[in-house]
Amino acid sequence: MKYKEIADTLSLSVKTIEAEMTKTYQELRREIEKYYVFMKSREEKQQKTDKAWNELYARLEQDGLLSQADAPVKQRFMQSVPLRWAAHRCF
């Protein structure tokens, strides 16, 4: 809908509609920015967690403490890392 149509429907001036839409767009931008900052922080924390898990698995393997029975767990974990990263990037 065009601003003129909205103004006519609501019996308001076009300037009022423009002003309200400007406020709405500004609020939307602020909310998106907050969400982006939150997700970026979450992704950085997840990367640190993934790195710690990888270091732990490497150390366990190096020390011979990771049995072959644990290998599928590590494999599933490693396969899920790219999926989680992709999911974080999308949202």
N, C-alpha and C positions, 0 to 999 in steps of 0.2 A: 504494500500500500504506500502511496505517496503521502508526504506530510500534509499536503492540501486536502487529500481525502480524509485523513485522520482528523484534521482540524475541523472539517465540515461535519463529520460524524459526531465528534465530541463537543461541537459548538465552542471551539477554542480557536485562538489565532495560530497561524502557522509559526510565528515566532515562539509561542509557548511550547508548541510541539518540538520545535528545533531545540529549545533550551532543555526540555525534559529528556530528549534523546541524547543530547550531549552529556548530561549528567549520568544517564544510564550507561553510555559507552565508557565514560571515565571510571565508573564503579566497576564495570565488567573488566576493564583493563587492570585495575588494582587487584581484583580477586584472582585473575589469571596470573598476575605477577606473584602473588602470595603462594598460589598453588605451585607455580614453577619453582620458586625458591624451596618450598617444602620437598618437592619431588627430587630436586637436585641434591639436597642434603640427604635425603633417604637413599638415593643411588650411591652417593659417596660412602655412606655408612655401610651399605650392602657390599660395596667393593672391598672395604676394609675387612668385613666379616668373611667374605669369600677368600681373600688373601690369607687370613689367619687359618681358615680351615685347610686350605691347600698346603700351607706350611706345616700344619699339624700332621696331615696325611703323609707328606714327604718325610717328616722326621720319624713317624711311626714305621714307614717303609724302610728308611735308612737303618733304624735300630732293630729291624726284624720283628717288630711288635704287631705288624698288620698282617693278619693271616689271609690266606687265599679266600676264605669264606667272607672276609670283609671287602674283597675286591669289587663285588657287584654293588655294594653300598657306595663305594667311592665312585664307581662308574656312573651310577644314577645321579649322584651329587654333581659330578662334573658335567653331565649332560644337561642338568637343570640350570646351570649357571647362565649359559647363553639365553635360555628361554626367559629367565627372570630378568636379565638385562634388557632383552627386547621388550618385555612387558613394561618395565619401568620407563623405557624410552617412549613408548606409545602413550602412556598416561602421564 
